[in-house]
Amino acid sequence: MAKGRAQRDSADFAGALASFSKAHAIMHVPTTLLEAARARADVGQWLEALELIRELESLPASADEPAPFARARGDALELARSLAERMPRLRVDLSGAPQGLPPLLTVDGEPRPECASGCFVNPGLHVVVARTPRTMGEEQLTLAEHDQQQLELVFSPLAAPVGLGGAEPAQAALTDAGASSVPAATWSSGGVALAGLAAGTALGLSA
């Protein structure tokens, strides 16, 4: 913890994140959680910071809890409120995709099918890619805090079908991905839940 604070004071935010994460992995208490969440926010990992703060739900307060733990809980909830209010939002328009199976949508290499109806992302540069067996759309964009942006992807034919075995294996892979993806309505509800994360956590801890 002391090393992490020294690194943060010297603007070594990546080093501070590593130190605070190690401390939290050892102690797993509200004070280490708060510092690890702050460090994630410092390096632009807002979504990851919010996810970490949700761990407070699994760390209920006890009657004899030390005062620093109680202060850390309050500070963590305030950080969650601030991040949720400032979180950039992205909606990817896939209306230009060819008819057939829905495209496989990724943001920064991670599957994010919910972004077709709207999703929260970290601030900074993002690479958005949507693929079908024979076409692909790709764009880069930078989002700052409070940004709400709609991105329309333009699809172009691929030189060769996706997949080692040609179109059929790729088609099967996309079918599997589509079958296992969460329905858009569920992801939309998740986006609303993220915006209300701080309030929900506070109510749960109060109860």
Order of alpha helices (4+ residues) and beta strands (2+ residues): alpha-alpha-alpha-alpha-alpha-beta-beta-beta-beta-beta-beta-beta-beta-alpha-alpha-alpha
